[in-house]
């Protein structure tokens, strides 16, 4: 591994963190409808909390879908063959 690929990996790590932070802030802003916590009524606060929980569930569903898609192509990230992957889930 050369120095260029190491630098690229480090830069990508920071960019990924910054983008994820921005997405989380945007979801929070949209859930609050642009208001601060002090300006919100209790009903709006509970609605914003439900919006954040729904976004969290959507992220988990997307992650699970990507994981299932990898397995469907014939292998998973942890194993080299589909048979080993399926055997690891059997009791």
SULJO-V394501 format. One record per pair of residues at least 24 apart in sequence whose C-alpha atoms are under 6 Angstrom apart, sorted by the first residue. I is the first residue (numbers start at 1). J is the second residue. D is the distance in whole Angstrom. If there is no record, write none. Layout:
i & j & d
I & J & D
I & J & D
This chain:
none
